[in-house]
Amino acid sequence: MILWDIFVAFFIPGIIGYGGGPASITLVENEVVRNYGWMSVQEFGEVLAFANSLPGPIATKMAGYVGYELGGVAGSIVGIFATVAPSLILMILLGGILLKYKKSERVHRLTAFVQPVIAVLLGVIAWNFWTEAYISIGLLQTAIIVVISFYLIEIKQVHPAFIIAGAMLYGGFFL
């Protein structure tokens, strides 16, 4: 029964909390603190602070932590799945519709309009990563990581996941 409660507690904010983590924090608090009473406001604040200190989406980190505290590994998995399930379901439904109408002229125009926006957003993310890295580890270290990453991805065709893991290890051992 606790796994079902964890699922409901994180699925509802996932549906209602348009905009992701920051928009759903109060909804998660309502479920975890007020509705189920699993935590006090103080404990929830500590979980929120802890989740903010780690990289990645805040809602999934909170769901993983709360789920683990209540139901162990299974609770953590259920909490994380419940957080991403609304988006996943919507993507599957919309993806099916998109595939159904993939030969439509309207769909082609829509994707043509969306592609530049995605390129700009990726550029902004890359710039933010560059400036964060430059500020925190310096120009030389950042340049080394960028050059080696570019070489391995573009020339040697190494999967980006391995590059990310390698950069994390490099940062952990040398920085």
Secondary structure, DSSP 8 states (H G I E B T S, - for coil): -HHHHHHHHHHHHHHH-TTSHHHHHHHHHIIIIIIS--S-HHHHHHHHHHHHTSSS-HHHHHHHHHHHHHHHHHHHHHHHHHHHHHHHHHHHHHHHHHHHTTT-HHHHHHHHHHHHHHHHHHHHHHHHHHHHHHHHH-HHHHHHHHHHHHIIIIIS---HHHHHHHHHHHHHHH-
